[in-house]
């Protein structure tokens, strides 16, 4: 039985306004999926970009598998993302024209045990937007405390 893997990129939700999200498969080697199942992944500094008509996740850190041999994977290599051709075309068009970016939001395993990467089409937030988000979060926390006390 495979345990549930759910690695979230909290920094992306703070730094970016997420417009759309997609679930993409990843092309991985054997030792990469073993490290993912152990939870040895960091997606906080990663981003996605197009090479030709294909989408790649760049700067995603998957730790080398401890029991791997000389054929172990590189920890920071480009990993191809699998999406439908229609989804790839719409993403490429939006990224080129509007100046948006694609950021990984969450890495998880599905029911079959396959690793999936939830990516988001994002627009960068300004500093005042970030302060407003923090202020909203603080006020919501205060309201919840008051509700709990009554």
HELIX and SHEET records of a PDB file:
HELIX    1   1 UNK A   10  UNK A   15  1                                   6    
HELIX    2   2 UNK A   30  UNK A   37  1                                   8    
HELIX    3   3 UNK A   85  UNK A   98  1                                  14    
HELIX    4   4 UNK A  127  UNK A  149  1                                  23    
SHEET    1   A 7 UNK A   6  UNK A   8  0                                        
SHEET    2   A 7 UNK A 101  UNK A 109 -1                                        
SHEET    3   A 7 UNK A 115  UNK A 124 -1                                        
SHEET    4   A 7 UNK A  16  UNK A  26 -1                                        
SHEET    5   A 7 UNK A  79  UNK A  82 -1                                        
SHEET    6   A 7 UNK A  54  UNK A  58 -1                                        
SHEET    7   A 7 UNK A  47  UNK A  51 -1                                        
SHEET    1   B 2 UNK A  41  UNK A  42  0                                        
SHEET    2   B 2 UNK A  61  UNK A  62 -1                                        
END                                                                             
